[in-house]
């Protein structure tokens, strides 16, 4: 089963945008997808309630009488969105569940400073050190041609983490989310530019089954 963690300790970094669209991609590919949320508020469930039954289905946690959350039986792909501030034992437990980790980072000084300690903690985790979990970064709300993108690349260079893509700042994402949709549910002609930006991310995640 393919499994992914989307994590960054800073709120508003783009975790949910990345997680929902990743789940949307796999659903469109015919995978039996579960989108999970490690936050107690389970906000991903609210988004899934907006999703039309006419769209490729995305499931949520199955929670038993003891409060234990599990992927629905038959799931072939799991995407976990995390709460702000995830660290310590909570981060360790999440890493044990997944094959790969995506870290969304915005190219601002405050975002980079907030993410610095997270990278250090993440790379110190046993699952990552032993390469059972692979980590990559996605630049959020950024133009790859700008100085901000260059500063972000310079910041990440010391961690030797790959930057898979830069996703531009566009209203297409919030418009889709408001309707329980993702980029992958929109007409290709409407989302062509953004779908092109996603191609390196998709190449990386689609190779997870062979890692």
C-alpha positions, 0 to 999 in steps of 0.5 A: 500500500502506498502511504504518504505524510504531509507535514510542516509544524507551521500553520498555513503552510499549504499542508491541506492543499497538498494533501487533498490534491495528492489524494485527488490524483490517486483517486483519479488513477483508480486507487482506493484512497484514504485521506486521514487527518491527525488533527483531533478536529478531523477537518479533512472529514468536513472537506470530504462531506463537500465532495460529490459522489459523482467524483472519484471517491476518497475515503476517511478513517474508520474509527472503532468503538475504542477510538482507534482510527484505521484505513478502510479495508481494501485501501491501496493508498493513504495520505495523512495530513498533520496538525500544526506543531507535530513533533516528538512522539506524534511525529515518530508514530506518523513516520512509522505509518508511511513510506514517504514524506512531503513537506510544503514550505512557503518562501518567506523568512518566517516560514523557513525559520519555523521549518528549520527545527522541524527538518532537523527533528525529521532527519534525526528520526530513525525511520528517515535515517535508515531510508525507510521514509524518504523526504522531499519538499514542495514550494508553495505559493511561489514563482520559480523565477523569483528571488524568493524561490532562489532563497528557498533553494539556498535554505534547503541546500544544507539539508540536501532535500530535493525540491520537487516543484513550486506551486504558484499562488492561484485562486484555483486551489481554494475554489476547488476546495470549496466544492470538495474538488481538487485540480485533478477533478477540473477540466484539464484545459482549466487547470493545465498550467497547474497540472504541469507544475504537479508533474514532478510531484506525481513522478515522485509519488507514483514511484513510491510503490517501488521504494 
